Amino acid sequence: MTGRSAVQVFVEFSTPFPNFIPEHREHQAMVECKLGHKKQWAELLKFPLQLGNITSPATYIAYSNEPDAVTAKGRAAASAALYSLRSEPNPKPNPN
């Protein structure tokens, strides 16, 4: 991409398998890209994704990726919400 230009990007999120419900812990996340002149996806970067910061696991909203962004009380509430989500007889299908 040349400097001072705009690029259209299509972002796609995926999980290891359908109905994936992550654990409240740090996970390794990988960003891949598909370059225009290649057919295969290429790894761009890996980083620690702080899924312990997800305070409302049934909702797709943005969260801080700082390791200490959520208080102990917030983590306890988030763990209870995640447990409730895992206990559902028919979990909501993963949209990806």
Secondary structure as GFF3:
##gff-version 3
##sequence-region A 1 96
A	DSSP	beta_strand	26	33	.	.	.	ID=ss1
A	DSSP	beta_strand	42	50	.	.	.	ID=ss2
A	DSSP	three_ten_helix	51	53	.	.	.	ID=ss3
A	DSSP	alpha_helix	72	87	.	.	.	ID=ss4
###
